[in-house]
Amino acid sequence: QDLHSPLAAPKAPSSPRQEFPADWSIKTRVLFLSSQPFSWAEHLKAQEEAQGLARHCRAAEPSLPRSVQVRAGRVELRLCWRQLRRSPHGLWGPQEPRLCSELRCAFQQSLVYWLHPSLPWLPLFPRLGADRSMAGKASPWAQDEALQQVLMSDWSVSFTSLYNLLRAGLCPYFYVCSAQFSVLVRAGGLHWHGQGWHRALHCCLSSAPGIEFSLPLLEESRARRQKSSEESSETEPADGLGGGGGVEDVGEPAPSDDDDDDGSFSWLEEMGVQDKVKKPDTISIQLRKEKHEVQVDHRPESLVLVRGSSNTFTLLNFLISCRSLVAVAGPQAGLPPTLLSPVAFRGGTMQTLKARTVSGRARVQGGFEDVFSLEVLGPVLPHALHALTLLLGPAQRGSFRALLSPHEPSAAFNAAPAPPQEGEQQELPACGLHPKTLDQLRQCPSLGKSSIRLLEMKDYAYTWKA
């Protein structure tokens, strides 16, 4: 981000909120901007880093030191007598956050996530559209079927471990990212959101016995088009010559199956030109039938929703043996999908988000002002984004701005699911997350097919732009 460029004003809700909506998209990059320095996030001591990692592994609730807490519309002061010093800048001096060990430990704790498989020389997220970044990298399993089976067997153990943790209430959610589609498995009813390669995912689920699923965004789009078509047909004159054409344009083209049969070309024989005109072969006919399905590949409309314990358990067993799970050609051939989780699991590798601070000057009306930035490189999971904002609130004196770069295919996970089925649990397990983070993730998604791209805090209240 160019710190010398002017900062654009966010298009935010009319009134600031004390909390921003849950965002289930994965962020590849988050850039925090503030007029206060991020010195507290620099050069963590060995003890602070170790304490942050240990607290994460023990699933301990993050300890958030707050000089100012906003609760129920009132301001509560918490004084840390060992670190308190009076200055013109207020109760905390300009270097006070940097001296707060609890703040720095909590920052380290918020950067941790778990990954499988772990191949340091390969970028394992994102996987959709990542062939170019993986091209030319060493992949000894590509031509070795025995090695592919070992990798897949190890992946199946890790995948099963994550699912068991989630069912036992020890994991709130996890992601499965393959070269062809992405999946969000979420507790609180065991919702399984798959988005990406529509034909592959749809064919897999259709051929799997006992799995009930829905296509919420595609069904919503079809219902909207149908309603628009009905309204258009009502407004057009009944005897108008252009009325029928208008209706056809709004709806989906629905060619008759009879038109694709060889018998439909009998009129060529009647004209005596059957040998001079090339008929479409069966492959062309099949491609024509699949044209609509291909059009929604990698679009939000390709979202598949599976709900309930029995459906997701059946899907778990089917997905492990599904051939479409692993690419058969290209740089990702033979490489199992990436598993991303906020908690430890069998076969998972602890990873930390990359964070760095930068200072500069930005143009504002009437001159320049100092701007400090904290850049966090993903994958930034939903709980991590919220945990970071909980820290930045008090550390930056209730004022900062965040520019978010979402992984576009994961934005569809924000689509609101249908009302909960009877008997489904709606509570997400704690698993070491802060209570406020849990409260946010329990919210019903309200962003639709979009995700938050600009988040701003001012006077401890949020505004955002999706």
C-alpha positions, -999 to +999 in steps of 0.1 A: +000+000+000+014+034-010+014+055+022+018+087+002-016+083-015-046+100+000-068+079+022-103+075+008-133+079+031-152+047+037-188+042+025-201+029+059-234+023+076-253+054+086-245+048+123-213+033+138-217-001+155-199-016+185-193-048+164-188-056+127-206-085+111-191-120+109-171-125+078-164-161+068-141-153+038-104-160+042-082-129+039-050-131+020-038-097+033-048-072+059-033-037+061-040-018+093-034+020+092-033+043+122-020+077+133-005+059+163+027+037+160+025-001+160+057-003+180+041-029+204+039-054+175+076-052+167+105-074+179+087-096+203+109-110+231+116-147+231+096-151+263+066-132+249+066-153+218+068-185+238+040-175+261+018-166+231+024-200+215+019-218+248-014-201+255-026-210+220-017-246+224-035-248+258-066-232+242-063-204+269-086-175+264-066-145+252-058-120+280-065-086+265-050-057+285-072-027+281-064+008+294-099+017+281-128-007+277-161+002+262-189-017+278-226-010+274-219+025+262-198+036+292-160+039+295-142+019+322-107+027+332-084-002+342-051+010+356-019-011+355+000+006+384+033-010+374+032+006+339+011+037+346+029+070+341+013+103+336+020+123+305+003+149+283-007+119+261-030+105+288-029+076+312-008+056+287+023+073+274+031+071+237+054+040+244+031+023+269+016-004+246+052-014+236+060-021+272+029-042+278+038-078+278+002-091+279-006-071+247+024-086+228+017-121+240-019-118+229-007-105+195+015-136+190-013-158+200-037-143+175-013-150+146-012-188+150-031-212+127-027-249+118-020-263+083-018-296+065+001-306+044+032-286+052+055-282+023+077-251+029+087-246-007+051-246-020+024-219-014-004-240-001-030-212+000-048-202-021-052-233-042-078-222-066-060-206-096-026-212-080-011-232-109+011-203-120+026-198-086+033-235-082+047-240-117+084-250-118+084-260-081+096-295-071+068-320-068+083-355-065+048-371-060+035-360-095+048-391-112+049-414-082+016-431-075+029-448-043+039-414-029+006-400-038-012-428-019+010-421+012+002-383+010-035-390+006-036-416+035-019-390+058-043-364+046-073-386+054-061-391+090-057-353+094-091-346+078-108-372+100-091-358+131-104-323+124-139-335+118-139-355+151-126-324+169-154-304+155-181-329+164-166-331+199-169-294+204-131-288+203-129-270+170-153-242+158-146-246+121-121-255+095-114-251+057-106-276+030-090-258+000-084-279-032-074-270-067-110-273-078-132-261-049-131-248-013-151-261+016-160-245+050-170-270+077-186-251+105-199-262+140-232-250+154-253-273+133-225-288+112-230-267+081-208-277+051-204-250+026-186-260-007-178-234-034-157-236-065-159-260-094-197-264-097-198-294-120-172-315-101-188-308-067-223-312-079-216-345-097-198-358-066-227-350-043-253-362-068-237-396-071-231-400-033-260-419-017-277-404+013-264-369+010-289-341+010-277-307-002-289-274-016-277-247-039-289-216-020-275-189-042-283-207-075-318-213-063-322-177-052-309-166-086-333-188-105-362-176-083-353-140-090-351-146-127-385-164-127-401-136-108-386-111-132-399-131-161-434-133-147-434-095-141-422-089-176-449-111-191-476-093-171-464-059-183-461-069-220-493-067-241-509-101-246-510-097-284-476-079-287-452-095-312-422-086-290-436-099-258-425-135-262-390-125-271-386-104-240-396-132-218-372-156-235-343-132-229-350-130-192-352-167-185-327-194-191-325-209-226-343-242-224-337-261-256-357-292-260-340-326-256-356-336-289-336-310-307-304-328-298-315-362-312-305-374-346-341-375-356-344-337-354-321-335-384-346-353-407-354-321-424-319-322-439-329-354-457-360-339-471-339-311-486-313-336-499-284-320-482-279-345-454-244-354-466-232-318-471-241-305-436-220-317-406-242-327-377-230-321-341-215-351-325-225-364-291-196-345-274-209-312-288-244-320-277-232-329-242-212-296-239-243-277-250-263-293-222-235-285-197-231-249-208-251-235-180-233-255-153-199-244-167-211-207-165-214-208-127-180-225-121-160-205-096-189-181-091-208-175-059-238-193-074-218-226-073-221-226-034-233-260-021-248-262+014-249-295+034-264-294+068-268-319+097-246-345+114-257-375+093-253-357+060-218-343+067-206-377+081-217-394+049-200-366+029-169-370+050-165-407+040-174-400+004-151-370+000-120-390+012-125-414-018-137-387-043-114-386-074-122-349-080-106-340-046-071-341-061-060-326-094-048-352-120-028-328-142-009-296-138+014-283-111-010-295-084-014-330-096-014-356-068-012-329-041-040-333-014-061-303-005-050-278+021-065-280+056-067-248+076-078-247+112-077-224+142-069-253+166-043-281+166-052-314+150-034-347+141-008-342+114-013-304+115+017-280+115+017-248+135+021-217+114+021-180+122+009-152+100+036-129+087+033-094+102+055-063+096+052-027+105+059+003+082+058+041+088+054+069+063+036+101+055+003+105+037-012+135+018-042+150+036-060+183+032-036+210+041-004+190+040+010+157+052+005+135+083+023+106+098+008+072+090+018+039+106+008+006+092+008-030+103+006-055+074-006-091+081-002-117+053-027-146+052-044-169+053-062-147+079-090-168+092-122-152+106-113-156+143-078-141+137-092-110+121-115-104+150-088-111+176-065-086+159-092-059+160-097-066+198-060-058+203-058-028+180-087-011+197-070-002+230-035-002+216-043+024+189-066+044+212-098+034+195-088+046+160-075+026+131-084+016+095-080-018+079-078-026+042-087-062+036-079-084+006-103-114+006-098-147-012-127-141-037-140-177-039-144-178-001-167-147-001-197-169-009-194-185+025-211-154+039-244-163+023-270-168+050-281-204+053-317-215+057-333-214+092-318-240+115-333-275+115-350-289+146-325-304+170-294-287+156-270-270+180-263-234+173-235-227+198-199-226+186-174-241+210-150-218+228-117-236+219-096-209+233-113-180+214-122-148+231-159-146+242-164-116+220-149-134+190-174-163+196-203-139+199-193-124+165-190-158+148-224-169+161-241-141+143-262-150+113-242-140+082-254-107+067-229-099+040-245-120+013-221-129-015-197-101-006-170-097+021-157-068+041-130-049+022-127-017+044-130-017+082-126+015+103-127+021+140-133+056+153-139+063+190-141+025+196-170+021+171-169+003+137-179+013+102-172-009+072-176-013+035-182-046+017 
